[in-house]
């Protein structure tokens, strides 16, 4: 069965991974907003899935967390313990 990715699925996965990385680094929303030169409200809206990121903002996220775009889009299945990207099919 092929898994169809929608904009909401991608948005939620990205927001989840950004929240995880923020927690790992001990970063607050205001700190991330300041680095990305956006408002705290923009970060909050993005993390709640109400706003999709621009290419510039996405690049800023990768630079801030020192990771590749692929790392921001991969997910770990808690049941299987496997890492998968948004392009994988179940």
C-alpha positions in Angstrom: 0.0 0.0 0.0 1.4 3.4 -1.0 1.3 6.2 1.5 0.1 9.5 0.0 1.7 12.5 1.6 -0.3 15.6 1.9 0.8 19.1 2.7 -0.6 18.6 6.2 1.3 15.4 6.7 4.6 17.0 5.6 3.8 20.1 7.8 3.1 18.0 10.9 6.2 15.9 10.4 8.4 18.9 10.0 6.9 20.7 13.0 7.3 17.5 15.1 11.0 17.2 14.1 11.6 20.9 14.8 10.0 20.6 18.2 12.2 17.5 18.9 15.3 19.3 17.9 14.3 22.4 20.0 13.9 20.1 23.0 17.3 18.4 22.4 19.1 21.7 22.2 17.1 23.4 24.9 16.0 26.2 22.6 13.0 28.4 23.2 10.6 29.7 20.7 11.8 33.3 21.1 15.4 32.2 20.5 14.5 30.3 17.3 12.4 33.3 16.1 15.2 35.7 16.7 17.7 33.5 14.8 15.3 33.1 11.9 14.3 36.8 11.9 10.6 36.0 12.2 8.1 36.7 15.0 7.4 34.4 17.8 3.8 34.2 16.5 5.1 32.9 13.2 7.1 30.1 14.9 4.1 29.2 17.1 1.7 29.1 14.1 4.2 26.9 12.2 4.6 24.5 15.2 0.8 24.3 15.4 0.5 23.4 11.7 -1.3 26.6 10.8 1.5 28.1 8.7 3.8 26.4 6.2 7.5 27.4 6.1 9.1 29.4 3.3 12.2 28.2 1.6 14.3 30.9 3.5 12.8 29.9 6.8 13.4 26.2 6.1 17.1 27.0 5.2 17.4 28.9 8.5 16.0 25.9 10.4 18.6 23.6 8.8 21.4 26.1 9.6 20.2 26.6 13.2 20.0 22.9 13.9 23.1 22.1 11.8 21.3 19.4 9.9 20.3 18.5 6.4 16.8 19.0 5.0 16.4 15.2 5.0 17.0 15.1 8.7 14.1 17.5 9.3 11.8 15.4 7.3 12.6 11.9 8.6 10.5 10.1 11.2 11.2 7.3 13.6 8.5 4.7 14.0 8.1 4.0 17.7 6.8 0.5 17.0 9.6 -0.6 14.6 12.3 1.7 15.8 13.1 2.4 12.1 13.9 5.7 10.6 12.0 6.6 7.5 11.8 9.6 5.2 8.6 11.1 3.7 9.4 9.4 0.4 9.1 5.8 1.9 6.1 3.6 1.3 4.5 1.1 3.7 
